[in-house]
Amino acid sequence: MQRVIVFGTGKFYQDREYKIKQEYEIVAFLDNKIVAGRKIYYQDTLVPIYNPMDANTLEDCPILIMTRQFIEVCEQLLQIGIAEERILFGISLYPRSASEQITFSDGEGLKIRDGEVYLQLKNSGKHVIRSGKEYERIVAECAREKEKERNPMIGMISNMPLVPASRLFGSERGKPIDRYYIEKFLEEHKEYIKGDILEIADATYSMTYGEDRIRQTYILHVEGWGENTIKGNLETGEGIEGERFDTAIITQTLMFIYDIQSAAQNIYRMLKPSGTALVTVAGISQISRYDADNWGSYYSFHVDLVKKLFEPLFGKDHVEIISYGNVKTAVSLLYGLCCEDLAESDFEMNDLDYPLIIGAVLHR
């Protein structure tokens, strides 16, 4: 195992200490906080720490710089007569940021020659680094170039138009992508759709997924038109009878209600004991312009918000939250593509960081 002297004992070194000790035998540390000519020991080990001015009195082995101020430290070592070939840069051997990991992923690292610290890359040549700020800029630039070479998606997206293919969620050409997830959610939980069922605006989902479990369907609408329609307001509770329904299907509604806490309370109140509400809300989505113009559009939801909204009412054990969507379906939705533009396999993975639709199963 190669023997090294480590310059720096701070957090940058401590976060990588385990990896370093797997690859090197540390014979000493250097730290500017130590008084010249004095020796102390690192933590509870027998490894001594010296002031850099004493470096020439130590073993003639590589010095591994483990500090973000590597330019200044390198200059300091050169000034006291340390040979360039002894200097190693921990910042490229043990990268911290994502851009550093990309830049140094092919084995390139920082080097020093004739007093200049530089980064030598296969495709973009030599980059001389004179300051920490310049280092950050060069690393980010190199990371961008490497990722462009590896991932053609970057160039494709950078050339995409500034307007979507559709502002109607692709509905004029097929099924909207968010509807795929809404219907999947209802299909997966259709056993709860039974008895007296309340649905917002129309009874399409009640009839589709209720099958032979339906006793009666009801529609909640602020204007109260149509058969079996209740004129009521989910936000204020007006017209909503307490403990009346076995099931409430409330899809894509809460985004257009400002007082969502009151709406949540009314959802709880309308259910019979042991009743269930199936709720969906939008996460990543374009604005539904029709709804925004008619009711106002106030929220895009995250899983944590849905939990905070419903768990105090229904109890943590009676709330199940499911997140649907991934980056590909999210981009497709925003650009107005429809389900038919994608493959079935595009919908199989759900990534919590890209929630298109969030479904909540709420048991009273």
C-alpha positions in Angstrom: 0.0 0.0 0.0 1.4 3.4 -1.0 2.5 5.7 1.8 1.3 9.3 1.7 1.3 12.5 3.7 -2.2 14.1 3.8 -2.5 17.9 3.7 -5.7 18.8 5.5 -7.7 17.3 8.4 -11.0 19.1 8.0 -14.4 18.0 6.8 -13.3 17.4 3.2 -10.8 14.8 4.4 -13.0 13.4 7.1 -15.8 12.7 4.7 -13.4 10.6 2.6 -11.2 9.2 5.3 -12.5 5.6 5.0 -11.8 5.5 1.2 -8.4 7.0 1.5 -7.3 4.5 4.2 -8.4 1.7 1.9 -5.9 2.9 -0.8 -3.1 4.6 1.2 -1.1 4.3 4.3 -1.1 7.7 6.0 2.2 8.4 7.6 1.6 12.0 8.6 -0.7 15.0 8.2 0.0 18.6 7.4 -2.1 21.4 8.8 -1.5 25.2 8.8 -3.1 25.4 12.3 -0.1 23.5 13.8 2.8 25.6 15.0 6.0 25.0 13.0 8.4 22.7 14.8 5.7 21.2 16.9 4.2 17.7 16.5 0.8 16.6 17.7 -1.3 13.5 16.8 -4.4 13.2 14.8 -7.4 12.4 17.0 -6.8 9.2 18.9 -4.3 7.8 16.4 -0.5 7.7 16.4 -0.3 9.5 13.1 1.5 12.9 13.7 0.3 16.3 12.4 2.9 18.9 11.4 3.0 22.4 10.1 3.6 22.5 6.3 6.9 24.3 6.9 8.2 21.0 8.3 7.2 19.0 5.2 10.8 18.8 3.9 11.9 17.0 7.1 9.4 14.2 6.6 9.4 11.1 4.5 9.9 11.7 0.8 6.5 10.3 -0.3 3.5 11.8 -2.1 1.5 14.6 -0.5 -2.2 14.2 -1.0 -4.0 17.6 -0.8 -7.3 17.1 0.9 -8.8 20.6 1.0 -11.0 22.6 -1.3 -8.3 25.4 -1.2 -6.0 23.2 -3.3 -4.6 26.0 -5.5 -3.3 28.0 -2.4 -2.0 24.8 -0.8 -0.2 23.7 -4.0 1.5 27.2 -4.2 2.5 26.9 -0.6 4.1 23.4 -1.1 6.0 24.6 -4.2 7.3 27.7 -2.2 8.8 25.5 0.5 10.5 23.3 -2.1 8.2 20.3 -2.5 8.7 18.7 -6.0 5.7 18.8 -8.3 5.7 15.0 -8.9 5.0 14.5 -5.2 1.7 16.5 -5.2 -1.6 14.7 -5.6 -5.0 16.4 -5.7 -7.7 14.7 -3.6 -10.4 16.8 -5.1 -10.1 14.9 -8.4 -9.3 11.5 -6.8 -12.3 11.7 -4.5 -14.8 14.0 -6.2 -17.6 15.6 -4.2 -20.1 17.3 -6.5 -22.1 15.6 -9.3 -20.2 17.8 -11.9 -16.8 16.6 -10.5 -17.9 13.0 -10.6 -18.8 13.4 -14.3 -15.7 15.3 -15.2 -13.3 12.9 -13.5 -15.2 9.7 -14.4 -12.9 8.7 -17.2 -9.8 8.7 -15.0 -8.6 12.2 -15.9 -7.5 14.3 -12.9 -5.7 17.5 -11.9 -2.0 17.7 -12.7 0.8 20.1 -12.1 3.6 21.1 -14.4 5.9 24.1 -14.4 4.0 25.6 -11.5 0.6 25.4 -13.3 -2.3 23.3 -12.0 -4.4 22.1 -14.9 -7.0 19.6 -16.0 -6.2 17.6 -19.1 -9.3 16.1 -20.9 -9.3 13.8 -23.9 -11.6 15.9 -26.1 -11.3 19.4 -24.8 -7.5 19.7 -24.1 -5.7 21.4 -21.3 -7.5 23.7 -18.9 -5.2 25.8 -16.7 -6.7 26.5 -13.2 -5.6 29.6 -11.4 -8.4 30.0 -8.7 -11.1 28.1 -7.0 -13.8 30.0 -8.9 -12.1 29.2 -12.2 -11.9 25.5 -11.2 -15.7 25.4 -10.5 -16.4 27.0 -13.9 -14.1 24.6 -15.8 -15.5 21.5 -14.1 -19.0 22.5 -14.8 -18.1 23.2 -18.5 -16.4 19.9 -18.8 -19.3 18.1 -17.2 -21.7 19.7 -19.7 -19.6 18.6 -22.6 -19.2 15.1 -21.4 -22.9 14.6 -20.7 -23.7 16.0 -24.2 -21.5 13.3 -25.7 -23.0 10.5 -23.6 -26.6 11.5 -23.6 -28.1 12.7 -26.9 -31.3 13.6 -25.0 -29.6 16.8 -23.9 -29.2 18.1 -27.4 -32.7 17.0 -28.3 -34.3 18.8 -25.5 -32.3 22.0 -26.0 -33.7 22.1 -29.5 -37.3 21.6 -28.6 -39.8 24.3 -29.4 -41.1 26.8 -26.9 -44.7 25.9 -27.4 -46.4 22.5 -26.7 -48.0 20.3 -29.4 -51.3 20.7 -27.5 -52.7 22.8 -24.8 -55.6 20.4 -24.3 -53.4 17.6 -22.8 -53.4 15.8 -26.2 -57.1 15.1 -25.9 -57.8 16.1 -29.5 -55.7 13.2 -30.6 -56.1 10.5 -28.0 -56.2 9.8 -24.2 -54.4 12.4 -22.1 -51.4 11.0 -20.3 -52.7 12.0 -16.8 -56.0 10.1 -17.5 -54.0 6.9 -17.9 -52.8 7.2 -14.3 -56.2 8.3 -13.0 -57.9 5.3 -14.5 -55.1 3.0 -13.3 -55.6 4.3 -9.8 -59.4 3.7 -9.9 -58.9 0.2 -11.5 -56.5 -0.8 -8.8 -59.0 0.3 -6.1 -62.3 -0.4 -7.7 -63.4 -2.8 -4.9 -64.0 0.3 -2.8 -66.4 1.8 -5.4 -69.7 0.5 -4.1 -73.0 1.4 -2.5 -74.1 5.0 -2.6 -71.4 6.7 -4.7 -70.8 10.4 -5.1 -68.7 11.7 -8.0 -67.7 15.2 -9.0 -69.3 16.7 -12.2 -70.5 13.4 -13.8 -70.8 9.7 -12.9 -68.5 8.3 -15.6 -66.0 6.6 -13.3 -68.7 5.4 -10.9 -70.4 3.5 -13.7 -67.1 2.3 -15.3 -65.6 0.9 -12.1 -68.6 0.3 -9.8 -69.8 -2.7 -11.8 -72.4 -4.6 -9.9 -71.6 -3.0 -6.6 -73.5 0.2 -7.2 -76.7 1.0 -5.2 -77.0 4.6 -6.4 -74.8 7.1 -8.1 -74.9 10.9 -7.3 -73.2 13.8 -8.9 -71.9 16.8 -7.0 -71.9 20.0 -9.0 -72.0 23.7 -8.0 -74.8 24.4 -10.5 -76.8 21.3 -9.7 -77.9 20.4 -13.2 -78.7 16.8 -14.3 -80.3 13.7 -13.0 -79.3 12.6 -9.4 -77.2 15.8 -9.2 -76.6 17.4 -5.8 -76.2 21.2 -6.0 -73.3 21.6 -3.6 -69.9 23.1 -2.9 -67.0 20.9 -1.8 -65.2 24.0 -0.4 -67.9 25.4 1.7 -69.8 22.2 2.4 -73.0 23.7 1.1 -75.5 21.1 0.0 -73.4 18.1 1.2 -75.1 15.8 3.7 -72.9 14.3 6.4 -72.3 10.5 6.6 -74.3 10.0 3.4 -72.0 8.1 1.0 -70.2 4.8 0.9 -67.7 6.1 -1.7 -66.6 9.5 -3.0 -64.7 9.7 -6.3 -63.0 13.1 -6.4 -60.6 13.2 -9.3 -58.6 16.3 -10.4 -60.7 18.7 -8.3 -58.7 20.0 -5.4 -56.3 21.9 -7.6 -59.2 24.3 -8.3 -60.3 24.8 -4.7 -58.4 27.5 -2.7 -59.4 26.3 0.8 -58.3 22.7 0.4 -58.4 22.1 4.2 -62.2 22.8 4.2 -62.6 20.6 1.2 -60.8 17.8 2.9 -63.0 18.1 6.0 -66.1 18.0 3.8 -64.8 14.8 2.1 -64.4 13.2 5.5 -67.8 14.5 6.6 -69.7 13.2 3.6 -68.6 9.6 4.1 -70.4 7.0 6.1 -68.5 5.3 8.8 -66.2 2.8 7.0 -66.8 4.7 3.8 -63.9 5.4 1.3 -62.9 8.4 -0.8 -60.7 7.9 -3.9 -59.0 11.2 -4.6 -56.6 12.2 -7.4 -54.7 15.4 -7.7 -52.2 16.8 -10.2 -48.5 17.0 -9.5 -46.5 17.9 -12.6 -49.0 19.3 -15.1 -49.8 22.1 -17.4 -52.7 24.3 -16.3 -56.1 23.3 -17.3 -57.1 26.7 -18.8 -60.8 25.9 -18.9 -60.9 25.1 -15.2 -58.5 28.0 -14.3 -60.8 30.5 -16.0 -63.9 29.2 -14.4 -62.8 28.3 -10.9 -59.3 29.4 -10.5 -56.2 27.2 -10.4 -54.3 27.2 -7.1 -52.1 24.1 -6.5 -49.8 21.4 -7.8 -49.6 18.7 -5.2 -46.8 16.6 -3.7 -47.1 13.4 -1.7 -46.1 15.2 1.5 -48.9 17.8 1.1 -51.5 15.1 0.5 -50.4 13.3 3.6 -50.5 16.5 5.7 -53.9 17.3 4.3 -55.7 14.0 5.0 -53.9 12.1 7.8 -55.1 14.4 10.6 -58.7 13.7 9.5 -58.6 10.1 8.6 -55.7 8.9 10.7 -52.3 7.8 9.4 -53.3 4.1 9.1 -56.4 5.0 7.0 -54.5 7.0 4.3 -52.8 5.3 1.4 -50.9 7.6 -1.1 -49.7 6.5 -4.5 -47.5 8.5 -6.8 -47.7 7.9 -10.6 -45.4 9.2 -13.3 -41.8 9.4 -14.4 -39.7 12.0 -16.2 -40.6 10.8 -19.7 -44.4 10.8 -19.1 -44.0 14.2 -17.3 -42.2 15.8 -20.3 -44.8 14.2 -22.7 -47.7 15.5 -20.7 -46.3 19.1 -20.6 -45.7 19.0 -24.3 -49.3 17.9 -25.0 -48.6 14.3 -26.2 -51.3 11.7 -25.7 -51.0 8.1 -24.4 -51.0 6.8 -28.0 -47.8 8.6 -28.7 -46.0 6.5 -26.1 -45.3 2.8 -25.6 -47.1 0.9 -22.8 -43.7 0.3 -21.2 -43.3 4.1 -20.7 -45.9 4.0 -18.0 -44.6 1.1 -16.0 -42.0 2.9 -13.9 -43.2 5.4 -11.2 -40.5 7.8 -10.0 -41.3 9.6 -6.8 -39.4 12.7 -8.0 -41.7 13.1 -11.0 -45.3 12.9 -9.7 -47.8 13.5 -12.5 -50.8 12.1 -10.6 -51.1 11.5 -6.9 -53.8 9.2 -5.7 -55.2 9.0 -2.2 -57.2 6.1 -0.8 -59.0 7.5 2.3 -60.8 5.1 4.7 -63.1 6.7 7.3 
